[in-house]
């Protein structure tokens, strides 16, 4: 039998039940804004207890459940960078909800947590954190540990993202970078080949470095993106992608087709000429030192090339900036958002539009001008 009580300005329910070993126990939860909400939640608990749900699971500590959830659902499928994010969130949960049960967290508790979390973090960071926690909470609901999503309708309004280094190059500087890199590429400087691949595909660094020759179809002119280079942990190519939508097939442009054929020729000649190294992973960017270059190697080459072609330091980009420049160029020339999103491997166009909202704003201004000009012609 459930009992409903008012505690200060909020309501609490308490449900008595007998565990499997015959001991009398209680389930309670507070923080409901109305008596009706508490009554509905209590009725749901009673229903589940009467239909086989054990109340013992409801003693699960939030932080413990989250860590186990990450271990089972995330760790086998993500790289070290993503795991660092999941582990950081675990620390946040432990600090804010120490030893607190999942069943004891109300919507108000979670909103208070997020209000505090937002004080010195960007809106985007808060949204990502909330998204991860929400996925965890929804799985806890599926397991009938809790019966409502306390992350639902949480209000997120963190700080605007701090301005960072320039994310993309102008078309003029992009052409300068490509021309210089193409002219000076060689197997001795294999990172130049990586730069050109990034410029012509918009692939992430770990996707570029994770390419195998089996993924390059010179005849059909396609690149299959289905692996990444785990440069931070194992130092090997892993047969996985950042997400399900990151696994994709993209066009191999004619310019890059020629460039990669030259790389393959140079690489094969070198492998035949020496007996020290073997390209056992069939890696496209297997260098003369028997390794795949790290991100730091590509960063150094990017900086050197941009300096050589006269791009000011404050306008220079890092390797990921090639991805932004590639996408920005496509969008600025009128390529549809949906196609660009699929090309980049984004889960949906909302992600693409959020990342490149600056371009959309510029396009809206331009489209407004064209609309006004068209309207002026009416009746003339």
Secondary structure, DSSP 8 states (H G I E B T S, - for coil): -EEEEEETTEEEEEEEEE-TTS-EEEEEEEEESSHHHHHHHHHHHHHHHHTT--GGGGG-BHHHHHHHHIIIIIGGGS-HHHHHHHHHHHHHHHHHSTT-BGGG--HHHHHHHHHHHGGGSBHHHHHHHHHHHHHHHHHHHHTTS-SS-TTTT-----B-----S--S--HHHHHHHHHHHHHH-BTTBHHHHHHHHHHHH---HHHHHT-BGGGEETTTTEEEE--EEETTTT-EEES--SSGGG-EEEE--HHHHHHHHHHHHHHHHHHHH-SS---TT-BTTB-TTSSB--HHHHHHHHHHHHHHTT--GGG---HHHHHHHHHHHHHHTT--HHHHHHHHT-SSHHHHHHHTHHHHHHHHHHHHHHHHHHHHHTT-
